[in-house]
Amino acid sequence: MLSLNLPFSIGYDLSGVVVEKGSDVLNFEIGDEVYARIPQHQMGIVAAQATVRTDEAAKIPVSISPDHRSRILTLA
C-alpha cells in the first residue's frame, strides 16, 4: 500500500493539450491532445497544468470521446 503524507493532492491520470514542450521533444507538438499516467510517487494531478515526461504520455486517438480520455489509463 502507498503511504501518504497528509495533506496530499490526489490523481495521476490526466488528459489535456500540449501548451509547451522542450526542444528535445520530437513526438509531440503544441496543440496535440494527450493523455498520461504519472508515477504514483508524483501523485497530484488535480491541477490546471502538469509537466509530463514523453514516455508517460500518448496522443489521444480522435475516436476516443472527451468523456472517456483519462478513464482509459485507469482501465488499461
PyMOL commands that set and color helices and strands:
alter all, ss='L'
color gray80, all
select helices_A, chain A and resi 40-42+54-56+66-75
alter helices_A, ss='H'
color red, helices_A
select strands_A, chain A and resi 13-17+33-37+57-59
alter strands_A, ss='S'
color yellow, strands_A
deselect
rebuild
show_as cartoon
